[in-house]
Amino acid sequence: MSLYRRLSAGVVAGSLAAVGLVATSSGARASNPYTESGNRTTTCDVDWYAQSELSHGLSQDYDESGTIENDEVYSNQGYRYEVSSQTTEYPELIGPGDFLLHHFTINDSAVGFRLPIATDHTMQDVTVRIASTTEELELGDTASADGTAQDPESAYFIEATLQGSYLEGGGCEITAPPLLEMPVAGDCEQALAGRTIMSRETADITVRDT
């Protein structure tokens, strides 16, 4: 029976004006056969979720080759939920960016996590939170593993959420107003009709219809 212990994690609580493409590179693999999509976004309302399990008990010879290979090591297992644009083995997980929790042990009393974030579309009013299932601490605080981090009978869970809104893109495109029909001018009258369009992401008008 696995011994599930509480992990004290950190919290990133911030409101960012806008998030463009932000990525953290790492050699860690990030998708497993049991991984589920954490993309819960509805049109403009971005809602991403990630959860990882850290346990040395996940290092197993899954393909029965006689050797535990790199992608079978515990740090490449345990991805329960994620948003991923990089996976090729599991196309059903492909999403509009990356949001996942890399996990590893530092020693028998400390565990570590990384949270790469990347997005295909500009976001605004973004808040990211990282927590264990029971508590939150400031990001960067030491998390104690009670001397059991490398015990294969122990497991630690960490989760993260990202919420915000798309500026444009990802199902949140701005609807352009329709062209106006030119009204009929009477005697001594002049009829004018036109349309101008300026994107939120440009510095000037991009469409002029007169």
N, C-alpha and C positions, 0 to 999 in steps of 0.2 A: 504494500500500500504506500502510495506517495505521501510524503509529509509536506503539506502546504503551509508555508510560513508567510507572515505579513512582510511586505517590502515597503519601506519608506522611500518615496520617489520625490521628484521635484515638480514644480509648476511654472509654466511660462504663461503669465497673464499679461497680455499686451494688446493694445488696439493699434493696428498699423493702418496708415492712410491707404496704402495700396501695396499689393504683393505681385511682383512680376515673376520672372523665372529665377528661382533660387534653388540651388542644388548642392548637396553634399556628396562627394564621391566616396565610394567604399567598395571593397572587394567582396563584401558579404552577399551571399545569395539571399533571396527574400521571399520566395513563394514555395509552398509545399502542397501536396495533393489535397490536404484538408483546409487550406487557406480560403477564407471567404472574403468577398469584396466589402470594403468599408466605405464605399462611396454611397452616401445616402442623400445626395444633393437633389433638390427639387427646383427646376428651372434656375432662377437667380439666387436662391438660398443655398449656399455651400455648406455641406455637413459631411465631414470626413471623420472616420473612426479607425483607430489602429489598436491592436492588442497582441502582445507577444508573451509566450511562456518561456522562462529560462530554467532549464533543468539539464544537468549532465546526463540524466537518465535517457535523454533523447538522442544521445550518440549511440547509434545502433547500425548494424550491418543490414540495412533495409533491402538491398538487392542480393543478399546472400552470396557475395563474391568472396567472402573470407577475409575481407579487409574493410574497415570503416573509412570510407573515402571522404574527401573534403566536404562534399555537399550533404554528407550524412552526419557531420559533426553537430553537436548540440546548438552551436551559434548560428547554424544555417537551417535549423529546425525551429519549430515552435511559433511560426508566424500564423496567428489565428485569424486576424483581420488586417487588411492593408488596402491602400490605394496604390496602384502600380501601373506605370506606363512602360515598364521595361521587360516585363515577363513575356517570354515566348512560348514556354511550355503550357501555360494555362491562359489561353486567350480570353476566357470568360472573366478574368480578373482585370483586364486592361481598362484603365481609367484615364481621366483627364489630368494626370499629374502623378506625383509620388508622395506618399505619406505612410511611413512604416517605422517600426521600432527595432533597430539593430540591438542585439543583446549579447552580453559576454560576462564572464567572471574575471575580476582583477586579481583576487586571491580568495582564500576560503572565507573571508569575512567581508568582502566587498564585491558588489556587482555593478556593471556599467551598461548604459544605454545610449544610443545615438538616434536622432530623429531627423532624417533627411526630408526636406520639403521641396517640392517643385510643382509648378502649375502651368498648364497649357494656356490659361486665360487669366488676365489681370483681375485681382480681387481687391476689395476694399473692406474696411472695418473688420479686420481679421483678429480672432482671438484663438490662441492655442493653449491647451491645458494638458499637463502630463500628471498622472496620479497612479497610485496603487489602488486597490479596491477599497481601501479603508482610510487613507489620509494623503495629504499633500504637504510638501515642504518646498522651500525655495530651491530653484534649480542650482545645482552645484554643491548642495549639502551632501555629506557622506551618508550613504545608505548602509546600515548594518545588516549583515546576513547571518549573524549569530554563529559564525564559524561553520556554517553548513552549505555555503554557496556551491561547493564542488561535490557535495554529497548527491549521488544519483537518485536517492530517495526523496530529495527535497525539490520543490518547484516554486518559482516566483513569477508573479504576473504583474505586468505593467500595461497601462492603456493610455491613449492620447486622443484628444478630439480637436478638430479644427472647424471653426464656424466663421462665416463671413458672407459676402455677397459678390457675385460677378459684376464687374463694371460693364463689360460687353463680352459676348461669346459664350459658348457652352450652353446654348439654349436660352440665352438672355440677350438676344440681339434687339437693337432698337428698331422699331417699326417706322419706316419712312412714310410720311404723309402722301396721299395719292395726288397725282397731278390734277389741277383744277380745270374744269371746262371753261373755255373762254365765253363770258356772257355776251349776249347780243347787245350792241350799242344802238341806241336810238338817235334821232336827229339831235345835233348839238351835244352829243355825249361821247365820251371816250372810255373804252373798256380795257382794263388791265388785269392780268392774272399771272401768277408765277409761284415758284417754289425754290427755297434754298435749304440745303442740308449741311449741317456741321457735326461731325462725329465728336464724341466725348474725348477721344484720344488724339485729335488733331488740333492744330492751332488756328485753322482757318476754315472757311466754308469749302466743302468738297464738291457740292452739286449746286448748279444754278440752272433752273429751268424758267424761262420767261416766255 
